[in-house]
Amino acid sequence: MKRARVSVLALAGTYIGTVVGAGFASGQEVLQFFGMFGPLGIPGVIVAVAGFFLFGFACIEIGRETGASSHKPVFIEATGKALYPLLDLVTAFFLFGALSAMISGTGSILNQEFGLPWIVGASAMAIATFITVLTGLRGITYAIGSVVPFLLAGVFLISAKVILTNGLHMGLPPPDYKPPVGHWAVSAFNYVSYNILMAAPVLSAIGGILDTKKQAFTIAALGALGLGAGLLLVYLTIVSSLPGIAGFEIPLARLASQVWKFGQPLYVTIFAAEVYTTAVANLYGISARLIPPGNRGFMLVAFVTTGVALLAASAGFSNLVRVVYPLSGWAGTVFIGGLAVYLVKAFIQKH
């Protein structure tokens, strides 16, 4: 790659790592948006994979065409100058909310599994995230891309162990548990919408260092397939363990520790790594939009944002997932709609 000098595979890993964070790794996200629907979660996963490919490609390709270094030119191209300021503000809010959820999730899992004070794990994640963001996009790409193969292998290993131990069946959540979004297809769309919205800053910047449409297509395809494989495995693990697992803050961690003596330390390590990848992407997205990377104020903005997110994280992990993520999904429908229009126009022009 002439401008990036970063492999397409590493950039696809960055796409995956940007999406799979605390909500995904904990099982809480998958429970809320797919597991609550029982067997109908499977077509929901298929819808999600298609969405990650199509809209991920559109976001990356617009970034390539505009030479983007942040999500600003991509948002303007997709939604127009009139809607851009509002969507930009909403995105910053939800990036901050997701960053808070990542930090909160680290504190929650270390408290749940090892009894450590919540603030210890949360502070450690906040510090690691801040330091990584200071390395810039190239450093972030290598940091995220290098851990993604480990993350996917770990999720596969633990999910397979849980399913082999407990058996594969389609359980249902307790009667009093209701999904945040009422229909399985709408829930899957909402899931894609908020993930693409929150990944947009990194996807846009990835596009900005690419040379060809083929590279954008390949990154989107590999990213969507990797996300789909991980999503399906976590879904099967969760539904096979319903209804009993529904009450846990970090469901997959509890399952891993129940079926395997090595499950607890391995899963906590995987969870922390997945949280880290998304936290880094979110903090970079907020900071880069406010102050371009490399400028003197960038470090200060990143530092202040990290500190405030640590304070907000005390609201609780499952509460943040249940409230922040669906709202972000609804807000992201405007952006997704703009990307859909872009794809349709591109198809018509080609044919």
C-alpha positions as CSV (number, residue, x, y, z in Angstrom):
1,M,0.0,0.0,0.0
2,K,1.6,3.2,-1.2
3,R,0.3,5.5,1.5
4,A,-0.4,3.2,4.4
5,R,2.4,0.6,4.4
6,V,0.0,-1.4,6.5
7,S,-1.4,-4.8,5.3
8,V,-5.0,-5.2,4.3
9,L,-5.2,-8.1,6.8
10,A,-4.0,-5.9,9.6
11,L,-6.6,-3.2,8.7
12,A,-9.4,-5.8,8.6
13,G,-8.2,-6.8,12.1
14,T,-8.5,-3.2,13.1
15,Y,-12.1,-3.2,11.8
16,I,-12.9,-6.3,13.9
17,G,-11.1,-5.0,17.0
18,T,-12.9,-1.7,16.8
19,V,-16.3,-3.4,17.0
20,V,-15.6,-6.3,19.5
21,G,-15.4,-4.6,22.8
22,A,-16.7,-5.0,26.3
23,G,-20.3,-5.6,25.3
24,F,-19.4,-8.3,22.7
25,A,-16.7,-10.0,24.8
26,S,-18.9,-10.1,27.9
27,G,-21.8,-11.7,26.1
28,Q,-24.0,-8.9,27.4
29,E,-24.4,-7.2,24.0
30,V,-25.2,-10.5,22.3
31,L,-27.6,-11.5,25.0
32,Q,-29.5,-8.1,24.7
33,F,-29.6,-7.9,20.9
34,F,-29.7,-11.6,19.8
35,G,-30.0,-14.0,22.7
36,M,-33.3,-12.5,23.9
37,F,-35.0,-13.7,20.7
38,G,-34.0,-17.4,21.1
39,P,-33.8,-19.2,17.7
40,L,-34.6,-16.0,15.8
41,G,-31.2,-14.7,16.8
42,I,-29.6,-16.8,14.0
43,P,-31.2,-14.8,11.2
44,G,-30.4,-11.7,13.2
45,V,-26.7,-12.7,13.0
46,I,-27.0,-13.1,9.2
47,V,-28.5,-9.6,8.9
48,A,-25.7,-8.2,11.1
49,V,-22.9,-9.8,8.9
50,A,-24.5,-8.3,5.8
51,G,-24.7,-4.9,7.4
52,F,-21.1,-5.0,8.6
53,F,-20.0,-5.7,5.1
54,L,-22.1,-3.3,3.1
55,F,-22.0,-0.3,5.5
56,G,-18.4,-1.0,6.5
57,F,-17.4,-0.9,2.9
58,A,-19.3,2.3,2.2
59,C,-17.7,4.0,5.2
60,I,-14.2,2.9,4.2
61,E,-14.6,3.7,0.5
62,I,-15.9,7.2,1.2
63,G,-12.9,7.7,3.4
64,R,-10.7,6.6,0.6
65,E,-12.3,8.9,-1.9
66,T,-12.1,11.9,0.3
67,G,-8.7,11.2,1.9
68,A,-10.3,11.3,5.3
69,S,-8.3,11.5,8.6
70,S,-11.5,11.7,10.7
71,H,-15.1,10.9,10.2
72,K,-16.0,14.5,9.2
73,P,-15.7,14.2,5.4
74,V,-17.5,10.8,5.5
75,F,-20.4,12.2,7.5
76,I,-20.7,15.2,5.2
77,E,-20.7,12.9,2.1
78,A,-23.2,10.5,3.6
79,T,-25.7,12.9,5.3
80,G,-25.0,16.4,3.8
81,K,-23.7,19.6,5.4
82,A,-27.1,20.4,7.0
83,L,-27.3,17.2,9.1
84,Y,-23.6,16.9,9.8
85,P,-23.3,19.1,12.9
86,L,-26.1,17.3,14.7
87,L,-24.8,13.8,13.7
88,D,-21.3,14.8,14.7
89,L,-22.4,15.9,18.1
90,V,-24.5,12.7,18.6
91,T,-21.5,10.5,17.5
92,A,-19.2,12.2,20.0
93,F,-21.7,11.6,22.8
94,F,-22.0,7.9,22.0
95,L,-18.3,7.4,21.4
96,F,-17.9,8.8,24.9
97,G,-20.6,6.6,26.3
98,A,-19.1,3.5,24.7
99,L,-15.6,4.5,26.0
100,S,-17.2,4.7,29.5
101,A,-18.7,1.2,29.0
102,M,-15.3,-0.2,28.1
103,I,-13.7,1.2,31.1
104,S,-16.6,0.1,33.3
105,G,-16.5,-3.4,31.9
106,T,-12.9,-3.9,32.9
107,G,-13.6,-2.9,36.5
108,S,-16.7,-5.1,36.6
109,I,-15.0,-8.3,35.4
110,L,-12.0,-8.0,37.7
111,N,-14.5,-7.3,40.6
112,Q,-16.8,-10.2,39.6
113,E,-14.1,-12.8,39.1
114,F,-11.3,-11.8,41.4
115,G,-12.9,-9.5,44.0
116,L,-10.6,-6.5,43.1
117,P,-12.0,-3.0,43.7
118,W,-13.8,-1.8,40.7
119,I,-11.7,1.3,40.4
120,V,-8.5,-0.7,40.0
121,G,-9.5,-2.4,36.8
122,A,-11.3,0.7,35.4
123,S,-8.3,2.9,36.0
124,A,-5.8,0.4,34.5
125,M,-7.9,0.3,31.3
126,A,-8.2,4.1,31.2
127,I,-4.4,4.5,31.4
128,A,-3.6,1.9,28.8
129,T,-6.1,3.4,26.4
130,F,-4.7,6.9,26.8
131,I,-1.1,5.8,26.3
132,T,-2.0,3.9,23.1
133,V,-3.9,6.7,21.5
134,L,-0.9,8.9,21.8
135,T,0.9,6.7,19.3
136,G,-1.4,7.8,16.5
137,L,-3.3,5.8,13.8
138,R,-0.4,3.7,12.8
139,G,0.3,2.6,16.4
140,I,-3.4,2.0,17.0
141,T,-3.7,-0.1,13.9
142,Y,-0.8,-2.4,14.9
143,A,-1.9,-2.5,18.6
144,I,-5.4,-3.5,17.6
145,G,-4.6,-5.7,14.6
146,S,-2.0,-7.7,16.6
147,V,-4.4,-8.8,19.3
148,V,-7.4,-9.7,17.1
149,P,-6.2,-13.2,16.1
150,F,-5.7,-14.0,19.7
151,L,-9.2,-12.6,20.6
152,L,-11.0,-14.6,17.9
153,A,-9.1,-17.8,18.8
154,G,-9.9,-17.3,22.5
155,V,-13.6,-16.7,21.9
156,F,-13.7,-19.8,19.7
157,L,-11.9,-21.9,22.3
158,I,-14.0,-20.8,25.3
159,S,-17.3,-21.0,23.3
160,A,-16.5,-24.4,22.0
161,K,-15.7,-25.6,25.6
162,V,-18.9,-24.2,27.0
163,I,-21.0,-25.7,24.2
164,L,-19.3,-29.2,24.5
165,T,-19.8,-29.2,28.2
166,N,-23.3,-27.9,28.5
167,G,-24.7,-29.1,25.2
168,L,-26.1,-27.1,22.3
169,H,-29.8,-26.1,22.6
170,M,-31.9,-23.0,22.2
171,G,-32.8,-21.7,25.6
172,L,-35.0,-18.7,26.3
173,P,-34.5,-15.8,28.7
174,P,-36.6,-15.5,31.9
175,P,-40.1,-14.2,31.2
176,D,-39.5,-10.9,32.8
177,Y,-36.4,-10.2,30.6
178,K,-37.3,-8.0,27.6
179,P,-34.9,-7.0,24.7
180,P,-34.1,-3.3,24.3
181,V,-35.4,-3.5,20.8
182,G,-38.6,-5.4,20.2
183,H,-38.2,-7.3,16.9
184,W,-35.2,-9.5,16.0
185,A,-34.6,-7.9,12.5
186,V,-34.8,-4.4,13.9
187,S,-32.6,-5.4,16.8
188,A,-29.9,-6.7,14.4
189,F,-30.1,-3.6,12.3
190,N,-29.8,-1.5,15.5
191,Y,-26.8,-3.5,16.5
192,V,-25.1,-2.8,13.1
193,S,-26.1,0.8,13.2
194,Y,-24.5,1.8,16.5
195,N,-21.4,-0.3,15.8
196,I,-20.8,1.4,12.4
197,L,-21.5,4.8,13.9
198,M,-19.0,4.3,16.6
199,A,-16.5,2.6,14.3
200,A,-16.8,5.4,11.7
201,P,-13.9,7.5,12.9
202,V,-11.4,4.6,12.6
203,L,-13.0,3.2,9.4
204,S,-12.9,6.6,7.8
205,A,-9.2,7.0,8.7
206,I,-8.5,3.6,7.3
207,G,-10.1,4.5,4.0
208,G,-8.0,7.7,4.0
209,I,-4.8,5.7,3.7
210,L,-5.9,3.2,1.0
211,D,-5.2,3.4,-2.7
212,T,-7.9,1.2,-4.3
213,K,-11.5,0.2,-4.0
214,K,-10.5,-3.4,-4.0
215,Q,-8.6,-2.9,-0.8
216,A,-11.7,-1.3,0.8
217,F,-13.8,-4.2,-0.4
218,T,-11.4,-6.8,1.0
219,I,-11.1,-5.1,4.4
220,A,-14.9,-4.9,4.7
221,A,-15.4,-8.5,3.6
222,L,-12.8,-9.9,6.0
223,G,-14.0,-7.7,8.8
224,A,-17.6,-8.8,8.4
225,L,-16.7,-12.5,8.2
226,G,-14.6,-12.3,11.3
227,L,-17.2,-10.4,13.2
228,G,-19.9,-12.8,12.0
229,A,-17.9,-15.9,13.1
230,G,-17.3,-14.4,16.6
231,L,-20.9,-13.2,16.9
232,L,-22.4,-16.6,16.0
233,L,-20.1,-18.4,18.5
234,V,-21.0,-16.1,21.4
235,Y,-24.7,-16.3,20.5
236,L,-24.7,-20.1,20.6
237,T,-22.8,-20.1,23.8
238,I,-25.3,-17.7,25.4
239,V,-28.5,-19.3,24.2
240,S,-27.3,-22.7,25.2
241,S,-27.0,-21.4,28.8
242,L,-30.3,-19.6,29.1
243,P,-32.2,-18.8,31.3
244,G,-29.7,-19.2,34.2
245,I,-26.9,-17.0,32.7
246,A,-29.2,-14.0,32.0
247,G,-28.7,-12.5,35.5
248,F,-24.9,-12.1,35.3
249,E,-23.2,-8.8,34.5
250,I,-20.4,-10.6,32.5
251,P,-22.2,-13.8,31.4
252,L,-19.3,-15.4,29.3
253,A,-16.8,-15.0,32.2
254,R,-19.1,-16.9,34.5
255,L,-19.6,-19.7,31.9
256,A,-15.9,-20.0,31.2
257,S,-15.1,-20.3,35.0
258,Q,-17.9,-22.9,35.4
259,V,-16.7,-25.4,32.7
260,W,-12.9,-25.1,32.7
261,K,-10.4,-24.5,35.5
262,F,-8.3,-22.4,33.1
263,G,-11.4,-20.6,31.8
264,Q,-11.4,-17.8,34.3
265,P,-7.9,-16.4,33.8
266,L,-8.0,-17.0,30.0
267,Y,-11.4,-15.3,29.6
268,V,-10.5,-12.3,31.8
269,T,-7.4,-11.8,29.6
270,I,-9.4,-12.1,26.4
271,F,-12.1,-9.7,27.7
272,A,-9.5,-7.1,28.8
273,A,-7.9,-7.3,25.3
274,E,-11.2,-6.9,23.5
275,V,-12.2,-4.0,25.7
276,Y,-8.9,-2.4,25.1
277,T,-9.3,-2.5,21.3
278,T,-12.6,-0.7,21.3
279,A,-11.7,1.8,24.0
280,V,-8.7,2.8,22.0
281,A,-10.8,3.3,18.8
282,N,-13.4,5.3,20.7
283,L,-10.9,7.6,22.5
284,Y,-9.1,8.2,19.2
285,G,-12.3,9.0,17.4
286,I,-13.4,11.6,20.0
287,S,-9.9,13.2,20.3
288,A,-9.1,13.3,16.6
289,R,-12.4,15.0,15.8
290,L,-11.7,17.8,18.4
291,I,-8.0,18.2,17.7
292,P,-6.2,16.7,14.7
293,P,-3.6,14.1,15.7
294,G,-0.1,15.5,15.9
295,N,-1.2,18.9,17.1
296,R,-0.2,20.1,20.5
297,G,-3.6,20.0,22.0
298,F,-4.3,16.4,21.1
299,M,-2.7,14.9,24.2
300,L,-4.6,17.3,26.5
301,V,-8.0,16.5,24.9
302,A,-7.3,12.7,25.1
303,F,-6.3,13.0,28.7
304,V,-9.3,15.0,29.8
305,T,-11.7,12.8,27.8
306,T,-10.2,9.7,29.5
307,G,-10.6,11.2,33.0
308,V,-14.2,12.2,32.5
309,A,-15.0,8.7,30.9
310,L,-13.6,7.1,34.0
311,L,-16.0,9.1,36.2
312,A,-18.9,8.3,33.9
313,A,-18.1,4.6,34.0
314,S,-19.3,4.3,37.6
315,A,-22.9,4.2,36.2
316,G,-22.4,0.4,35.7
317,F,-21.6,-1.7,32.8
318,S,-24.9,-3.5,32.0
319,N,-26.8,-0.2,32.4
320,L,-24.5,1.5,29.9
321,V,-24.9,-1.3,27.4
322,R,-28.7,-1.4,27.8
323,V,-29.2,2.4,27.5
324,V,-26.3,3.9,25.5
325,Y,-26.0,1.2,22.7
326,P,-29.7,1.1,21.6
327,L,-29.9,4.9,21.6
328,S,-26.7,5.1,19.6
329,G,-28.3,2.6,17.1
330,W,-31.3,4.8,16.6
331,A,-29.2,7.8,16.1
332,G,-27.0,5.9,13.6
333,T,-29.9,5.2,11.3
334,V,-29.4,8.6,9.7
335,F,-25.8,7.8,9.0
336,I,-26.7,4.3,7.8
337,G,-29.4,5.7,5.5
338,G,-26.8,8.0,4.0
339,L,-24.4,5.2,3.4
340,A,-27.2,3.1,1.8
341,V,-28.0,6.0,-0.6
342,Y,-24.2,6.2,-1.5
343,L,-24.2,2.4,-2.2
344,V,-27.3,2.6,-4.4
345,K,-25.8,5.6,-6.4
346,A,-22.5,3.8,-6.8
347,F,-24.3,0.7,-8.1
348,I,-26.4,2.7,-10.6
349,Q,-23.3,4.6,-11.9
350,K,-21.5,1.3,-12.4
351,H,-24.4,-0.3,-14.3
